[in-house]
Amino acid sequence: MYNLSSLSSLLEKFRHLKNPREERERLVATLTECSGFEIPFETVDLKIDILYINVSGYMKTEIFMRKEMILTTLKEKGFKVGDIR
């Protein structure tokens, strides 16, 4: 039978996990701040260090023009993003 201390140590391993919705909201807020226009929450997806943004052509152009600055800002804020598509 397991004792309370082993259960506590097991739960401690998962303490560092972050809420995915909150992280995505922080990501969208950072993108909005860097790009200068509102980016809808549902248009942003992060998969295996690649940030996918499904917005209009004009907005994508603006984002790609500021791509290096956006990537730097995201890394400074703790996001693991290698590329934007």
Secondary structure, 3 states (H helix, E strand, C coil): CCCHHHHHHHHHCCCCCCCHHHHHHHHHHHHHHHHCCCCCHHHEEEECCEEEECCCHHHHHHHHHCHHHHHHHHHHCCCCCCEEC
